[in-house]
Amino acid sequence: MTETKPIQPVLPDGNGGFTSCPELLTEQEAIRYLRLDVDGPEKPALTLRYYRERGLLNGTRVGRRVRYRREELDRLLERLTVDHRSA
């Protein structure tokens, strides 16, 4: 029996490649993780703030900066996902 390895999450590196995705992401990494930088809003940082202010996304303050846990970003995607089968 062959043991399968879990798929490691990756993050677009901005140069057409990918890099491993950390558990705690900076604002720019979160933007890339959610692909807001590709055909997304004009100001993706404001979109993250909008999601935080509406209670859809939890940020973690580390020093003076807000960071995003990858599981929180995944949870946001689940909340925003529309089930088109029932529509």
C-alpha positions in Angstrom: 0.0 0.0 0.0 1.4 3.4 -1.0 1.3 6.2 1.5 0.1 9.5 0.0 1.7 12.7 1.2 -0.6 15.6 2.0 -0.5 18.4 -0.6 1.5 21.3 0.6 -0.2 24.7 0.0 1.7 27.0 -2.3 1.6 30.7 -2.9 2.2 32.5 -6.3 5.6 34.2 -6.0 4.7 37.0 -8.4 7.2 35.9 -11.0 5.1 33.1 -12.6 6.3 30.5 -10.1 5.3 29.3 -6.7 6.7 29.1 -3.2 5.6 27.2 -0.1 2.8 29.0 1.8 3.4 29.9 5.5 0.8 29.4 8.2 0.9 33.1 9.0 0.7 35.4 6.0 1.5 39.1 5.5 -1.1 41.3 3.8 0.6 41.0 0.4 0.8 37.2 0.8 -2.9 37.1 1.8 -3.7 39.1 -1.3 -1.8 36.6 -3.5 -3.2 33.6 -1.7 -6.8 34.9 -2.4 -5.7 35.9 -5.9 -7.0 39.4 -5.4 -4.0 40.6 -7.4 -5.3 38.8 -10.5 -8.4 40.3 -12.0 -9.4 41.5 -8.6 -10.3 44.8 -7.0 -8.3 47.9 -7.7 -7.1 48.2 -4.1 -7.0 44.6 -2.7 -5.7 45.7 0.8 -9.0 47.6 1.2 -10.9 44.4 0.3 -9.1 42.6 3.1 -10.1 45.4 5.5 -13.7 45.2 4.3 -13.8 41.5 5.0 -12.3 42.1 8.5 -14.7 45.0 9.3 -17.7 42.8 8.2 -16.6 39.9 10.5 -15.9 37.6 7.5 -12.1 37.5 8.1 -10.1 37.5 11.3 -6.7 39.1 11.3 -4.0 38.6 13.9 -2.1 41.6 15.1 1.6 41.0 15.3 3.4 44.1 16.5 2.0 46.9 14.4 0.9 44.8 11.5 -2.1 42.6 10.8 -1.3 39.0 9.7 -3.6 36.4 8.4 -3.7 32.7 9.4 -4.0 30.5 6.4 -6.9 28.6 7.9 -8.7 32.0 8.4 -8.3 32.7 4.7 -9.6 29.2 3.8 -12.5 29.8 6.1 -13.2 33.1 4.3 -13.2 31.3 1.0 -15.7 28.8 2.3 -18.0 31.6 3.5 -17.8 33.3 0.1 -18.3 30.2 -1.9 -21.8 30.0 -3.5 -23.3 26.6 -4.1 -24.6 27.0 -7.7 -26.3 23.6 -7.7 -29.1 24.8 -5.5 -29.7 28.0 -7.4 
